[in-house]
Amino acid sequence: MKAKKDPTEKKIKIHAAVTPEGEHAEELSDKQECDQLKEALAAKEKEALENYDRYMRTMADLDNYRKRAAREKADTIKYGKEDIIRDILPFVDSLDRALEHTDSNDAQAFRAGIALIQEQLLCCLKKHGVERIESTGTEFDPNFHEALMQVQSADHQDNQVVSEMEKGYLLNGRLIRPSRVCVCKNA
């Protein structure tokens, strides 16, 4: 197959043949074409430099973002407990005040004060998603209870929790500590 010739190429040759200085005109045309190619190359080199500069800035921004995110994560881990600590500090103050009054002979008032502090602390924990697992009198559940003892009792059904040695707690529905219990086993 024959390749088609570019019509502009034909015109240049014809024009060169018509002019008495044909070689000079062709040389001028080549020089203009070379100048145009040099200008196009310079423009592309400038565009490539701009793209490279943009790339380097983007990489620097990404690196800075990674460092900032790591720093923020470390701060969140380090100071994430600040709210709950701030909410618990009043209970420490209340316990300090209660201990100052231990010299009085009114044990009943002291006990009531400690019970009030415990109730306030449980309300604070509930505010942060912590709730107690009530176990006494319920069916033993290994998902929430840890059996420490087995006893025989006519007052309780088989596999029922008789007493709690240690209360269990949930944090937003997830077990953080099981209740340690005494379970009834009737023969």
C-alpha positions as CSV (number, residue, x, y, z in Angstrom):
1,M,0.0,0.0,0.0
2,K,1.2,3.5,-0.8
3,A,1.1,6.0,2.0
4,K,-0.7,9.2,1.4
5,K,1.5,12.3,1.3
6,D,0.8,15.3,3.3
7,P,-0.6,18.0,1.0
8,T,1.4,20.7,2.9
9,E,4.6,18.8,2.2
10,K,3.7,18.9,-1.5
11,K,3.1,22.6,-1.4
12,I,6.4,23.2,0.3
13,K,8.2,21.3,-2.5
14,I,6.3,23.1,-5.2
15,H,6.9,26.4,-3.6
16,A,10.6,25.6,-3.3
17,A,10.8,24.6,-6.9
18,V,9.1,27.8,-8.1
19,T,11.4,30.2,-6.2
20,P,14.8,30.8,-7.7
21,E,16.3,30.3,-4.2
22,G,14.6,26.9,-3.7
23,E,17.3,25.6,-1.4
24,H,17.3,28.7,0.7
25,A,13.5,28.6,1.1
26,E,13.6,25.0,2.1
27,E,16.3,25.8,4.6
28,L,14.2,28.6,6.1
29,S,11.2,26.3,6.4
30,D,13.4,23.7,8.3
31,K,14.7,26.5,10.6
32,Q,11.2,27.7,11.3
33,E,10.0,24.2,12.0
34,C,13.0,23.6,14.3
35,D,12.3,26.8,16.2
36,Q,8.6,25.8,16.6
37,L,9.8,22.4,17.9
38,K,12.2,24.1,20.3
39,E,9.4,26.3,21.6
40,A,7.1,23.3,22.0
41,L,9.8,21.4,23.8
42,A,10.5,24.4,26.1
43,A,6.7,24.6,26.9
44,K,6.5,20.9,27.7
45,E,9.7,21.1,29.9
46,K,8.1,24.0,31.8
47,E,4.9,22.0,32.2
48,A,6.8,19.0,33.4
49,L,8.7,21.1,36.0
50,E,5.3,22.5,37.2
51,N,3.9,19.0,37.5
52,Y,7.0,17.8,39.3
53,D,6.7,20.8,41.7
54,R,3.1,20.1,42.3
55,Y,3.9,16.4,42.9
56,M,6.6,17.3,45.4
57,R,4.3,19.6,47.3
58,T,1.5,17.0,47.4
59,M,4.0,14.4,48.7
60,A,5.1,16.9,51.4
61,D,1.5,17.6,52.3
62,L,0.8,13.9,52.6
63,D,3.9,13.4,54.8
64,N,2.8,16.3,57.0
65,Y,-0.7,14.9,57.2
66,R,0.7,11.5,58.3
67,K,2.8,13.1,61.0
68,R,-0.1,15.2,62.2
69,A,-2.4,12.2,62.3
70,A,0.1,10.2,64.3
71,R,0.6,13.0,66.7
72,E,-3.2,13.5,67.1
73,K,-3.6,9.7,67.7
74,A,-0.9,9.8,70.3
75,D,-2.5,12.8,72.0
76,T,-5.9,11.1,71.9
77,I,-4.5,7.9,73.5
78,K,-2.6,10.0,76.1
79,Y,-5.4,12.4,77.1
80,G,-8.5,10.3,76.1
81,K,-9.3,9.5,79.7
82,E,-9.4,13.2,80.7
83,D,-13.2,13.4,80.8
84,I,-13.7,10.4,83.0
85,I,-10.9,11.4,85.3
86,R,-12.4,14.9,85.6
87,D,-15.7,13.3,86.5
88,I,-14.2,11.0,89.1
89,L,-12.2,13.7,90.9
90,P,-15.2,15.0,93.0
91,F,-15.5,11.5,94.5
92,V,-11.9,11.5,95.6
93,D,-12.6,14.9,97.2
94,S,-15.7,13.4,98.9
95,L,-13.7,10.5,100.2
96,D,-11.1,12.9,101.6
97,R,-13.8,14.8,103.4
98,A,-15.3,11.5,104.7
99,L,-11.9,10.4,106.0
100,E,-11.5,13.7,107.9
101,H,-14.6,12.9,109.9
102,T,-13.6,9.4,110.9
103,D,-12.8,10.6,114.4
104,S,-16.5,11.0,115.2
105,N,-18.2,8.1,117.0
106,D,-21.3,8.2,114.6
107,A,-20.5,5.1,112.5
108,Q,-24.0,5.1,111.0
109,A,-23.5,8.6,109.5
110,F,-20.1,7.6,108.2
111,R,-21.5,4.5,106.6
112,A,-24.4,6.5,105.0
113,G,-21.8,9.0,103.6
114,I,-19.7,6.3,102.1
115,A,-22.9,4.7,100.5
116,L,-23.8,8.1,99.1
117,I,-20.3,8.5,97.5
118,Q,-20.6,5.0,96.1
119,E,-23.9,5.8,94.5
120,Q,-22.5,9.0,93.0
121,L,-19.6,7.1,91.6
122,L,-21.9,4.5,90.0
123,C,-24.0,7.3,88.4
124,C,-20.8,8.8,87.0
125,L,-19.7,5.4,85.6
126,K,-23.2,4.9,84.1
127,K,-22.8,8.3,82.4
128,H,-19.7,6.9,80.7
129,G,-21.4,3.7,79.6
130,V,-20.4,1.4,82.5
131,E,-23.2,-0.6,84.1
132,R,-23.2,-3.3,86.9
133,I,-24.2,-6.8,86.2
134,E,-26.8,-7.9,88.8
135,S,-26.2,-11.6,89.4
136,T,-27.7,-12.7,92.8
137,G,-30.8,-14.8,92.3
138,T,-30.3,-15.2,88.5
139,E,-29.4,-18.2,86.4
140,F,-25.6,-18.8,86.1
141,D,-24.4,-17.5,82.7
142,P,-20.7,-18.3,81.9
143,N,-20.7,-15.3,79.5
144,F,-21.2,-12.9,82.5
145,H,-20.3,-14.9,85.6
146,E,-17.2,-16.6,86.9
147,A,-18.0,-19.4,89.3
148,L,-15.7,-19.4,92.3
149,M,-17.6,-21.8,94.5
150,Q,-20.4,-24.3,94.5
151,V,-22.8,-24.8,97.4
152,Q,-25.8,-26.9,98.1
153,S,-28.9,-25.0,99.1
154,A,-32.5,-26.0,99.5
155,D,-33.5,-22.4,99.2
156,H,-32.1,-22.0,95.6
157,Q,-32.6,-23.8,92.3
158,D,-29.9,-25.8,90.7
159,N,-27.4,-23.6,88.7
160,Q,-28.7,-20.4,90.4
161,V,-26.3,-17.7,91.6
162,V,-26.4,-17.7,95.4
163,S,-24.1,-14.7,96.2
164,E,-21.6,-12.4,94.6
165,M,-18.0,-12.2,95.8
166,E,-17.2,-9.4,93.3
167,K,-19.5,-7.4,91.1
168,G,-19.2,-7.6,87.3
169,Y,-19.3,-4.6,84.9
170,L,-20.2,-4.0,81.2
171,L,-18.9,-1.1,79.2
172,N,-21.4,-0.1,76.4
173,G,-22.6,-3.7,76.4
174,R,-19.2,-5.3,76.3
175,L,-18.0,-7.3,79.3
176,I,-15.1,-5.7,81.0
177,R,-15.1,-7.8,84.2
178,P,-17.3,-10.9,85.0
179,S,-19.2,-11.2,88.2
180,R,-17.4,-13.7,90.6
181,V,-20.2,-15.7,92.1
182,C,-21.1,-18.7,94.2
183,V,-23.4,-21.1,92.4
184,C,-25.9,-23.6,93.8
185,K,-25.4,-27.2,92.9
186,N,-28.1,-29.5,94.3
187,A,-27.3,-33.2,94.2
